[in-house]
Amino acid sequence: MTCRCRGIEQLHGAEGQTYEQDHLRRLSIDEENWQVLLECPETGLLWKKYYPQAEAHGGGPPEYVRISQEIAQKEFDFSRGPSTFER
């Protein structure tokens, strides 16, 4: 799959799930808040998968949004050293 991470900031439902399966890798899972931290292996950009309709059966369709390292640190207690990726 071609990397589209620099050109998009948000994905919804099945489109996001396909992109996650084919391209992104999981870094951390927050089961309490129903969210997952993902990373693009080509760019190092971070993504959050979450379920905004958590009250719906099964959490409803997932949403994917690109996030900064600062947000990843705050929401997932995740940090990494200097990246070799070009930002």
DRENPA-3360 file (N, C-alpha, C; in nm, 2 decimals, always signed):
BEGIN
1 = MTCRCRGI = +0.08/-0.12/+0.00/+0.00/+0.00/+0.00/+0.09/+0.12/+0.00 ~ +0.05/+0.22/-0.08/+0.12/+0.35/-0.08/+0.09/+0.43/+0.04 ~ +0.20/+0.49/+0.10/+0.18/+0.57/+0.22/+0.11/+0.70/+0.18 ~ +0.00/+0.73/+0.26/-0.08/+0.85/+0.24/-0.07/+0.94/+0.36 ~ +0.01/+0.90/+0.46/+0.01/+0.97/+0.59/+0.04/+1.12/+0.58 ~ +0.12/+1.16/+0.50/+0.15/+1.31/+0.49/+0.03/+1.39/+0.43 ~ -0.05/+1.32/+0.35/-0.16/+1.39/+0.28/-0.29/+1.39/+0.35 ~ -0.30/+1.31/+0.45/-0.43/+1.30/+0.52/-0.41/+1.32/+0.67;
9 = EQLHGAEG = -0.51/+1.36/+0.74/-0.51/+1.38/+0.88/-0.61/+1.30/+0.96 ~ -0.71/+1.25/+0.88/-0.82/+1.17/+0.95/-0.87/+1.07/+0.86 ~ -0.91/+0.96/+0.91/-0.98/+0.85/+0.84/-1.10/+0.80/+0.92 ~ -1.20/+0.74/+0.85/-1.32/+0.70/+0.92/-1.35/+0.55/+0.89 ~ -1.40/+0.48/+0.99/-1.46/+0.35/+0.97/-1.37/+0.25/+0.89 ~ -1.44/+0.19/+0.79/-1.38/+0.08/+0.71/-1.25/+0.13/+0.64 ~ -1.25/+0.25/+0.59/-1.14/+0.30/+0.52/-1.02/+0.31/+0.61 ~ -1.04/+0.35/+0.73/-0.93/+0.36/+0.83/-0.88/+0.22/+0.87;
17 = QTYEQDHL = -0.98/+0.13/+0.89/-0.94/-0.01/+0.93/-0.85/-0.07/+0.82 ~ -0.89/-0.05/+0.70/-0.81/-0.11/+0.59/-0.67/-0.05/+0.59 ~ -0.66/+0.08/+0.60/-0.53/+0.15/+0.60/-0.45/+0.10/+0.72 ~ -0.51/+0.09/+0.84/-0.44/+0.03/+0.95/-0.38/-0.11/+0.92 ~ -0.47/-0.19/+0.87/-0.42/-0.33/+0.85/-0.31/-0.34/+0.75 ~ -0.32/-0.26/+0.64/-0.23/-0.27/+0.53/-0.10/-0.18/+0.55 ~ -0.10/-0.08/+0.64/+0.01/+0.01/+0.65/+0.06/+0.05/+0.79 ~ -0.02/+0.07/+0.88/+0.02/+0.12/+1.01/+0.06/+0.00/+1.11;
25 = RRLSIDEE = +0.14/+0.04/+1.21/+0.17/-0.06/+1.31/+0.14/-0.01/+1.45 ~ +0.09/-0.10/+1.53/+0.05/-0.07/+1.67/+0.17/-0.05/+1.76 ~ +0.16/+0.06/+1.84/+0.26/+0.09/+1.94/+0.21/+0.07/+2.08 ~ +0.09/+0.10/+2.10/+0.03/+0.10/+2.24/-0.12/+0.09/+2.23 ~ -0.17/+0.02/+2.33/-0.32/+0.00/+2.34/-0.36/+0.05/+2.48 ~ -0.46/+0.14/+2.48/-0.53/+0.19/+2.60/-0.66/+0.13/+2.61 ~ -0.68/+0.02/+2.67/-0.80/-0.06/+2.68/-0.91/+0.02/+2.76 ~ -0.87/+0.09/+2.86/-0.96/+0.16/+2.94/-1.04/+0.27/+2.87;
33 = NWQVLLEC = -0.97/+0.34/+2.78/-1.03/+0.45/+2.70/-1.06/+0.41/+2.55 ~ -1.04/+0.29/+2.52/-1.08/+0.24/+2.39/-1.00/+0.31/+2.28 ~ -0.87/+0.32/+2.29/-0.79/+0.38/+2.19/-0.66/+0.31/+2.17 ~ -0.60/+0.33/+2.05/-0.48/+0.26/+2.01/-0.39/+0.36/+1.95 ~ -0.26/+0.36/+1.98/-0.16/+0.44/+1.92/-0.09/+0.36/+1.81 ~ -0.09/+0.43/+1.69/-0.03/+0.36/+1.57/+0.08/+0.45/+1.52 ~ +0.16/+0.39/+1.43/+0.27/+0.46/+1.37/+0.28/+0.42/+1.23 ~ +0.32/+0.52/+1.14/+0.35/+0.49/+1.00/+0.49/+0.44/+1.00;
41 = PETGLLWK = +0.52/+0.33/+0.94/+0.66/+0.28/+0.93/+0.74/+0.36/+0.83 ~ +0.68/+0.43/+0.75/+0.76/+0.51/+0.65/+0.80/+0.65/+0.69 ~ +0.70/+0.71/+0.76/+0.72/+0.85/+0.80/+0.75/+0.87/+0.95 ~ +0.70/+0.78/+1.03/+0.71/+0.79/+1.17/+0.60/+0.87/+1.23 ~ +0.50/+0.92/+1.15/+0.39/+0.99/+1.19/+0.30/+0.90/+1.28 ~ +0.25/+0.96/+1.39/+0.16/+0.89/+1.48/+0.02/+0.91/+1.45 ~ -0.06/+0.81/+1.48/-0.20/+0.81/+1.46/-0.27/+0.75/+1.59 ~ -0.39/+0.81/+1.62/-0.47/+0.75/+1.73/-0.60/+0.69/+1.66;
49 = KYYPQAEA = -0.63/+0.57/+1.70/-0.75/+0.50/+1.66/-0.84/+0.51/+1.79 ~ -0.96/+0.56/+1.77/-1.05/+0.57/+1.89/-1.20/+0.55/+1.84 ~ -1.28/+0.53/+1.94/-1.42/+0.51/+1.91/-1.51/+0.62/+1.97 ~ -1.54/+0.72/+1.90/-1.62/+0.83/+1.95/-1.76/+0.80/+1.99 ~ -1.81/+0.69/+1.95/-1.95/+0.64/+1.99/-1.93/+0.52/+2.08 ~ -1.85/+0.54/+2.18/-1.83/+0.43/+2.28/-1.95/+0.37/+2.34 ~ -2.06/+0.45/+2.35/-2.18/+0.41/+2.41/-2.26/+0.31/+2.32 ~ -2.22/+0.31/+2.19/-2.29/+0.22/+2.09/-2.24/+0.08/+2.11;
57 = HGGGPPEY = -2.32/-0.01/+2.06/-2.28/-0.15/+2.07/-2.14/-0.17/+1.99 ~ -2.05/-0.23/+2.06/-1.92/-0.25/+2.00/-1.83/-0.13/+1.98 ~ -1.88/-0.02/+2.03/-1.81/+0.11/+2.02/-1.83/+0.19/+1.89 ~ -1.91/+0.13/+1.80/-1.94/+0.20/+1.68/-1.81/+0.20/+1.59 ~ -1.82/+0.27/+1.47/-1.71/+0.26/+1.38/-1.59/+0.34/+1.44 ~ -1.46/+0.29/+1.41/-1.35/+0.36/+1.46/-1.32/+0.49/+1.38 ~ -1.25/+0.58/+1.45/-1.20/+0.70/+1.38/-1.05/+0.70/+1.40 ~ -0.98/+0.75/+1.30/-0.83/+0.76/+1.30/-0.79/+0.91/+1.28;
65 = VRISQEIA = -0.70/+0.96/+1.36/-0.66/+1.09/+1.35/-0.51/+1.10/+1.38 ~ -0.44/+1.18/+1.30/-0.30/+1.20/+1.32/-0.28/+1.28/+1.44 ~ -0.18/+1.24/+1.52/-0.15/+1.32/+1.65/+0.00/+1.35/+1.66 ~ +0.03/+1.44/+1.74/+0.17/+1.48/+1.77/+0.23/+1.39/+1.87 ~ +0.36/+1.39/+1.89/+0.42/+1.31/+1.99/+0.38/+1.36/+2.13 ~ +0.35/+1.49/+2.14/+0.31/+1.55/+2.27/+0.18/+1.49/+2.31 ~ +0.09/+1.47/+2.22/-0.04/+1.41/+2.25/-0.03/+1.26/+2.28 ~ +0.06/+1.20/+2.21/+0.09/+1.05/+2.24/+0.15/+1.04/+2.38;
73 = QKEFDFSR = +0.23/+1.13/+2.42/+0.29/+1.12/+2.55/+0.18/+1.14/+2.66 ~ +0.09/+1.24/+2.63/-0.01/+1.27/+2.73/-0.12/+1.16/+2.74 ~ -0.16/+1.11/+2.62/-0.28/+1.02/+2.62/-0.23/+0.87/+2.64 ~ -0.11/+0.84/+2.60/-0.07/+0.70/+2.61/+0.06/+0.68/+2.70 ~ +0.11/+0.79/+2.75/+0.23/+0.78/+2.83/+0.34/+0.72/+2.75 ~ +0.35/+0.77/+2.62/+0.44/+0.71/+2.52/+0.54/+0.82/+2.48 ~ +0.67/+0.78/+2.49/+0.77/+0.87/+2.44/+0.88/+0.79/+2.37 ~ +0.95/+0.86/+2.28/+1.05/+0.79/+2.21/+1.17/+0.89/+2.19;
81 = GPSTFER = +1.28/+0.84/+2.16/+1.40/+0.93/+2.15/+1.39/+1.00/+2.01 ~ +1.49/+1.07/+1.98/+1.50/+1.14/+1.85/+1.47/+1.04/+1.73 ~ +1.39/+1.09/+1.64/+1.35/+1.00/+1.53/+1.45/+1.01/+1.41 ~ +1.46/+0.91/+1.34/+1.54/+0.91/+1.22/+1.45/+0.95/+1.10 ~ +1.32/+0.96/+1.12/+1.23/+1.00/+1.01/+1.23/+1.15/+0.99 ~ +1.22/+1.18/+0.87/+1.21/+1.32/+0.83/+1.06/+1.37/+0.86 ~ +1.05/+1.48/+0.93/+0.92/+1.53/+0.97/+0.89/+1.65/+0.89;
% end
